[in-house]
Amino acid sequence: MRIVYHAENIIDAQLAKDVLEAESIPAFVSGAYLTGGVGQLPARDLITVMVPNMAVEQAQRILREAFPDRPPRTEWQARTVPA
């Protein structure tokens, strides 16, 4: 799984997930429950949307089209998470 979207909040993450799933790309919201720890955790990059490795390029293209205001991710920001 790879992170393809850093969400501002849980609603933002769910919108991105819904956009991807509407295009038949399985997506997972990671960190949704970490927002309860704000104050004790750094308050950024807590909530992300992840997709399978084979769907990363397609997911990034779809998200760029769906959210054109968001700055593009650079390659160093992408992280691989063991399956």
TIVEX-199541 format. One record per atom (N, C-alpha, C): atom name; x, y, z; residue number from 0. Coordinates in Angstrom, 1 decimal. Example, Ala and Ser with C-alpha at 12.3 -4.5 7.8 and 13.67 -1.06 7.14 Angstrom:
BEGIN
PT  a      u      v      w   k
PT  N   13.2   -5.7    7.8   0
PT CA   12.3   -4.5    7.8   0
PT  C   13.2   -3.3    7.8   0
PT  N   12.8   -2.2    7.1   1
PT CA   13.7   -1.1    7.1   1
PT  C   12.9    0.0    7.9   1
END
This chain:
BEGIN
PT  a      u      v      w   k
PT  N    0.8   -1.2    0.0   0
PT CA    0.0    0.0    0.0   0
PT  C    0.9    1.2    0.0   0
PT  N    0.4    2.3   -0.7   1
PT CA    1.2    3.5   -0.7   1
PT  C    0.2    4.7   -0.5   1
PT  N    0.8    5.7    0.2   2
PT CA    0.0    6.9    0.5   2
PT  C   -0.1    7.7   -0.8   2
PT  N   -1.3    8.1   -1.2   3
PT CA   -1.5    8.9   -2.4   3
PT  C   -2.1   10.3   -2.0   3
PT  N   -2.5   10.4   -0.8   4
PT CA   -3.2   11.7   -0.4   4
PT  C   -3.0   12.0    1.1   4
PT  N   -2.6   13.2    1.4   5
PT CA   -2.6   13.6    2.8   5
PT  C   -3.8   14.5    3.0   5
PT  N   -4.7   14.1    3.9   6
PT CA   -5.9   14.8    4.1   6
PT  C   -5.8   15.9    5.2   6
PT  N   -6.6   16.9    5.0   7
PT CA   -6.7   18.0    6.0   7
PT  C   -7.4   17.5    7.3   7
PT  N   -8.4   16.6    7.0   8
PT CA   -9.3   16.1    8.1   8
PT  C  -10.0   14.9    7.6   8
PT  N  -10.8   14.2    8.5   9
PT CA  -11.4   13.0    8.1   9
PT  C  -12.4   13.1    7.0   9
PT  N  -13.1   14.3    6.9  10
PT CA  -14.0   14.5    5.8  10
PT  C  -13.3   14.6    4.5  10
PT  N  -12.2   15.3    4.5  11
PT CA  -11.4   15.4    3.3  11
PT  C  -10.9   14.0    2.8  11
PT  N  -10.4   13.2    3.8  12
PT CA  -10.0   11.9    3.5  12
PT  C  -11.1   11.0    2.9  12
PT  N  -12.2   11.1    3.5  13
PT CA  -13.4   10.3    3.0  13
PT  C  -13.8   10.7    1.6  13
PT  N  -13.7   12.0    1.3  14
PT CA  -14.1   12.4    0.0  14
PT  C  -13.1   11.9   -1.1  14
PT  N  -11.8   11.9   -0.7  15
PT CA  -10.8   11.4   -1.6  15
PT  C  -11.0    9.9   -1.8  15
PT  N  -11.3    9.2   -0.7  16
PT CA  -11.5    7.7   -0.8  16
PT  C  -12.7    7.4   -1.7  16
PT  N  -13.8    8.2   -1.5  17
PT CA  -15.0    8.0   -2.3  17
PT  C  -14.7    8.2   -3.8  17
PT  N  -13.9    9.2   -4.1  18
PT CA  -13.6    9.5   -5.5  18
PT  C  -12.8    8.3   -6.1  18
PT  N  -11.9    7.8   -5.4  19
PT CA  -11.1    6.6   -5.9  19
PT  C  -12.0    5.4   -6.0  19
PT  N  -12.8    5.1   -5.0  20
PT CA  -13.6    3.9   -5.1  20
PT  C  -14.7    4.1   -6.2  20
PT  N  -15.1    5.3   -6.6  21
PT CA  -16.0    5.4   -7.7  21
PT  C  -15.4    5.1   -9.0  21
PT  N  -14.0    5.1   -9.0  22
PT CA  -13.3    4.7  -10.2  22
PT  C  -12.7    3.3  -10.1  22
PT  N  -13.3    2.5   -9.1  23
PT CA  -12.9    1.1   -8.9  23
PT  C  -11.5    0.9   -8.4  23
PT  N  -11.0    1.9   -7.6  24
PT CA   -9.7    1.7   -7.0  24
PT  C   -9.9    1.5   -5.5  24
PT  N   -9.5    0.4   -5.0  25
PT CA   -9.7    0.2   -3.5  25
PT  C   -8.8    1.2   -2.8  25
PT  N   -9.4    1.8   -1.7  26
PT CA   -8.7    2.9   -1.0  26
PT  C   -8.9    2.6    0.5  26
PT  N   -8.0    3.1    1.3  27
PT CA   -8.0    2.9    2.8  27
PT  C   -7.6    4.2    3.4  27
PT  N   -8.5    4.6    4.4  28
PT CA   -8.1    5.9    5.2  28
PT  C   -7.3    5.4    6.4  28
PT  N   -6.1    5.9    6.5  29
PT CA   -5.2    5.6    7.6  29
PT  C   -5.1    6.8    8.5  29
PT  N   -5.1    6.5    9.8  30
PT CA   -4.9    7.6   10.8  30
PT  C   -6.2    8.3   11.3  30
PT  N   -7.3    7.8   10.9  31
PT CA   -8.6    8.5   11.2  31
PT  C   -8.8    8.6   12.7  31
PT  N   -8.3    7.6   13.4  32
PT CA   -8.5    7.6   14.9  32
PT  C   -7.4    8.3   15.6  32
PT  N   -6.4    8.8   14.9  33
PT CA   -5.3    9.5   15.6  33
PT  C   -5.7   11.0   15.9  33
PT  N   -6.7   11.4   15.3  34
PT CA   -7.1   12.8   15.6  34
PT  C   -7.5   13.0   17.0  34
PT  N   -7.9   12.0   17.7  35
PT CA   -8.1   12.1   19.2  35
PT  C   -6.9   12.4   20.0  35
PT  N   -5.7   12.2   19.4  36
PT CA   -4.5   12.5   20.1  36
PT  C   -3.9   13.8   19.8  36
PT  N   -4.6   14.7   19.1  37
PT CA   -4.1   16.0   18.8  37
PT  C   -3.8   16.7   20.1  37
PT  N   -2.7   17.3   20.2  38
PT CA   -2.2   17.9   21.4  38
PT  C   -1.1   17.1   22.0  38
PT  N   -1.1   15.8   21.7  39
PT CA    0.0   15.0   22.1  39
PT  C    0.8   14.5   20.9  39
PT  N    0.2   14.6   19.7  40
PT CA    0.8   14.2   18.5  40
PT  C    1.0   15.4   17.6  40
PT  N    2.0   15.4   16.7  41
PT CA    2.1   16.5   15.7  41
PT  C    0.8   16.6   14.9  41
PT  N    0.2   17.7   14.8  42
PT CA   -1.1   17.9   14.1  42
PT  C   -1.0   18.0   12.6  42
PT  N   -0.2   17.3   12.0  43
PT CA   -0.2   17.2   10.5  43
PT  C    0.2   15.9   10.0  43
PT  N   -0.3   15.6    8.8  44
PT CA    0.0   14.3    8.2  44
PT  C   -0.6   13.1    9.0  44
PT  N   -1.6   13.3    9.8  45
PT CA   -2.2   12.2   10.6  45
PT  C   -3.1   11.4    9.7  45
PT  N   -3.8   12.0    8.9  46
PT CA   -4.8   11.2    8.1  46
PT  C   -4.4   11.1    6.6  46
PT  N   -4.3    9.9    6.1  47
PT CA   -3.8    9.7    4.7  47
PT  C   -4.8    8.8    4.1  47
PT  N   -4.7    8.8    2.7  48
PT CA   -5.5    7.8    1.9  48
PT  C   -4.4    6.9    1.2  48
PT  N   -4.6    5.6    1.3  49
PT CA   -3.7    4.7    0.7  49
PT  C   -4.4    3.8   -0.3  49
PT  N   -3.6    3.4   -1.3  50
PT CA   -4.1    2.5   -2.3  50
PT  C   -3.0    1.4   -2.5  50
PT  N   -3.5    0.3   -3.2  51
PT CA   -2.5   -0.8   -3.5  51
PT  C   -1.4   -0.2   -4.4  51
PT  N   -0.2   -0.8   -4.3  52
PT CA    1.0   -0.3   -5.1  52
PT  C    0.7   -0.3   -6.6  52
PT  N   -0.1   -1.2   -7.1  53
PT CA   -0.3   -1.3   -8.6  53
PT  C   -1.3   -0.2   -9.0  53
PT  N   -2.0    0.5   -8.1  54
PT CA   -3.0    1.5   -8.5  54
PT  C   -2.5    2.9   -8.2  54
PT  N   -1.2    3.1   -7.8  55
PT CA   -0.7    4.4   -7.4  55
PT  C   -0.8    5.5   -8.5  55
PT  N   -0.3    5.2   -9.7  56
PT CA   -0.3    6.2  -10.7  56
PT  C   -1.7    6.6  -11.1  56
PT  N   -2.6    5.6  -11.3  57
PT CA   -4.0    5.9  -11.7  57
PT  C   -4.6    6.7  -10.6  57
PT  N   -4.4    6.4   -9.3  58
PT CA   -5.0    7.1   -8.2  58
PT  C   -4.5    8.5   -8.1  58
PT  N   -3.2    8.7   -8.3  59
PT CA   -2.7   10.1   -8.3  59
PT  C   -3.3   10.9   -9.4  59
PT  N   -3.4   10.4  -10.6  60
PT CA   -4.0   11.1  -11.7  60
PT  C   -5.5   11.5  -11.4  60
PT  N   -6.2   10.6  -10.8  61
PT CA   -7.6   10.8  -10.5  61
PT  C   -7.7   11.9   -9.4  61
PT  N   -6.9   11.8   -8.4  62
PT CA   -6.9   12.8   -7.3  62
PT  C   -6.5   14.2   -7.8  62
PT  N   -5.5   14.3   -8.7  63
PT CA   -5.1   15.6   -9.3  63
PT  C   -6.3   16.2  -10.0  63
PT  N   -7.1   15.4  -10.8  64
PT CA   -8.2   15.9  -11.5  64
PT  C   -9.3   16.3  -10.5  64
PT  N   -9.5   15.5   -9.5  65
PT CA  -10.6   15.8   -8.5  65
PT  C  -10.3   17.0   -7.6  65
PT  N   -9.1   17.1   -7.3  66
PT CA   -8.7   18.2   -6.3  66
PT  C   -7.5   19.0   -6.9  66
PT  N   -7.9   19.8   -8.0  67
PT CA   -6.8   20.6   -8.7  67
PT  C   -6.1   21.7   -7.8  67
PT  N   -6.8   22.1   -6.7  68
PT CA   -6.2   23.1   -5.8  68
PT  C   -5.0   22.5   -5.0  68
PT  N   -5.0   21.2   -4.8  69
PT CA   -4.0   20.6   -3.9  69
PT  C   -2.6   20.6   -4.6  69
PT  N   -1.5   21.0   -3.9  70
PT CA   -0.2   20.9   -4.6  70
PT  C    0.2   19.5   -4.9  70
PT  N    0.9   19.2   -6.0  71
PT CA    1.2   17.9   -6.3  71
PT  C    2.2   17.3   -5.3  71
PT  N    2.2   16.0   -5.1  72
PT CA    3.1   15.3   -4.2  72
PT  C    4.4   15.1   -5.0  72
PT  N    5.5   15.2   -4.2  73
PT CA    6.8   14.9   -4.8  73
PT  C    7.1   13.4   -4.5  73
PT  N    7.9   12.8   -5.2  74
PT CA    8.2   11.4   -5.1  74
PT  C    8.8   11.1   -3.7  74
PT  N    9.6   12.0   -3.1  75
PT CA   10.1   11.7   -1.8  75
PT  C    9.1   11.6   -0.7  75
PT  N    7.9   12.1   -0.9  76
PT CA    6.8   12.1    0.0  76
PT  C    6.1   10.8    0.0  76
PT  N    6.2   10.0   -1.1  77
PT CA    5.5    8.7   -1.1  77
PT  C    6.2    7.7   -0.3  77
PT  N    5.4    7.0    0.5  78
PT CA    5.9    6.0    1.4  78
PT  C    5.3    4.7    1.2  78
PT  N    6.0    3.6    1.2  79
PT CA    5.5    2.3    1.0  79
PT  C    5.2    1.7    2.4  79
PT  N    4.1    1.1    2.5  80
PT CA    3.7    0.4    3.8  80
PT  C    3.6   -1.1    3.5  80
PT  N    4.2   -1.9    4.4  81
PT CA    4.1   -3.3    4.1  81
PT  C    2.7   -3.8    4.1  81
PT  N    2.4   -4.7    3.3  82
PT CA    1.0   -5.3    3.1  82
PT  C    0.7   -6.3    4.3  82
END
